[in-house]
Amino acid sequence: MQVISIDRLEDLWNSIDTILDIYKEHNTIRVRVLVAKDKEDEDNSISRKIVHKLLNELNIALRRIGYNDSIRYLIYHHSKNYYGILLLDSYTARMLGV
């Protein structure tokens, strides 16, 4: 499983490109994305914006390249400094019982 870290909103598009490259190479989506929590932003609005934008823009980008399968995602507190997003195609999600 590939791990991608997003520390700033500016890193979002590179991360989406990386996920699309992974899909094109392996024909599957099994990615863990770590989104940094901003220490100066008490309600983590920037991190939440990154997560929301990532999911929406990734969905649009996948549909544009012809991806028709479902994507399961789990959002969780990875650590004190990161949120985690687990992105899985439907086959992998079924195999893991998610």
C-alpha positions as CSV (number, residue, x, y, z in Angstrom):
1,M,0.0,0.0,0.0
2,Q,1.3,3.4,-1.0
3,V,1.5,6.2,1.6
4,I,1.2,9.8,0.5
5,S,1.6,12.8,2.8
6,I,-0.1,16.2,2.3
7,D,1.2,19.0,4.4
8,R,-0.3,21.9,2.6
9,L,-3.2,22.6,0.2
10,E,-0.6,23.3,-2.5
11,D,0.5,19.6,-2.3
12,L,-3.0,18.4,-3.2
13,W,-2.7,18.2,-7.0
14,N,0.6,16.4,-6.9
15,S,-1.0,13.8,-4.5
16,I,-4.0,13.3,-6.9
17,D,-1.6,12.9,-9.8
18,T,0.3,10.3,-7.7
19,I,-2.9,8.4,-6.9
20,L,-3.9,8.4,-10.6
21,D,-0.4,7.1,-11.6
22,I,-0.8,4.3,-9.1
23,Y,-4.1,3.4,-10.5
24,K,-2.8,3.4,-14.1
25,E,0.2,1.3,-13.2
26,H,-1.5,-1.3,-10.9
27,N,-5.1,-1.0,-12.0
28,T,-6.2,-0.8,-8.4
29,I,-6.5,1.8,-5.6
30,R,-4.9,1.0,-2.3
31,V,-3.6,4.2,-0.8
32,R,-3.1,5.7,2.6
33,V,-3.1,9.5,2.6
34,L,-1.8,11.4,5.6
35,V,-3.0,15.0,6.0
36,A,-1.1,17.2,8.4
37,K,-3.0,18.9,11.2
38,D,-2.1,22.6,11.4
39,K,-0.9,23.4,14.9
40,E,-1.9,27.0,14.6
41,D,-5.4,26.1,13.4
42,E,-7.3,25.0,16.4
43,D,-10.4,23.6,14.6
44,N,-8.3,22.1,11.8
45,S,-10.4,23.8,9.1
46,I,-7.4,23.8,6.7
47,S,-6.9,20.0,7.2
48,R,-10.6,19.4,6.8
49,K,-10.7,21.5,3.6
50,I,-7.8,19.5,2.2
51,V,-9.6,16.2,3.0
52,H,-12.8,17.4,1.4
53,K,-11.1,18.8,-1.7
54,L,-9.0,15.6,-2.1
55,L,-12.0,13.3,-2.1
56,N,-14.0,15.5,-4.5
57,E,-11.2,16.3,-7.0
58,L,-9.9,12.7,-7.0
59,N,-13.4,11.4,-7.7
60,I,-13.7,13.8,-10.7
61,A,-10.2,12.9,-12.0
62,L,-10.9,9.2,-11.8
63,R,-14.2,9.5,-13.6
64,R,-12.5,11.5,-16.4
65,I,-10.0,8.6,-17.0
66,G,-12.9,6.1,-17.1
67,Y,-12.7,4.6,-13.6
68,N,-16.2,3.2,-12.9
69,D,-15.7,1.2,-9.8
70,S,-16.6,2.4,-6.3
71,I,-14.0,3.8,-3.9
72,R,-14.3,3.2,-0.2
73,Y,-12.6,5.7,2.1
74,L,-12.1,5.7,5.8
75,I,-11.0,8.9,7.6
76,Y,-9.4,8.6,11.0
77,H,-7.0,10.2,13.4
78,H,-3.7,8.7,12.5
79,S,-1.7,10.5,15.1
80,K,-1.5,13.7,17.1
81,N,-0.2,15.5,13.9
82,Y,-2.0,13.7,11.1
83,Y,-5.4,12.6,9.9
84,G,-5.4,9.5,7.8
85,I,-7.5,8.6,4.8
86,L,-7.6,5.0,3.6
87,L,-8.7,4.8,-0.1
88,L,-9.6,1.4,-1.4
89,D,-11.2,0.0,-4.5
90,S,-14.3,-2.1,-4.0
91,Y,-12.4,-5.4,-4.5
92,T,-9.8,-4.6,-1.8
93,A,-12.5,-3.3,0.6
94,R,-14.4,-6.6,0.2
95,M,-11.3,-8.6,0.8
96,L,-10.6,-6.7,4.0
97,G,-14.2,-6.8,5.1
98,V,-14.6,-3.0,5.0
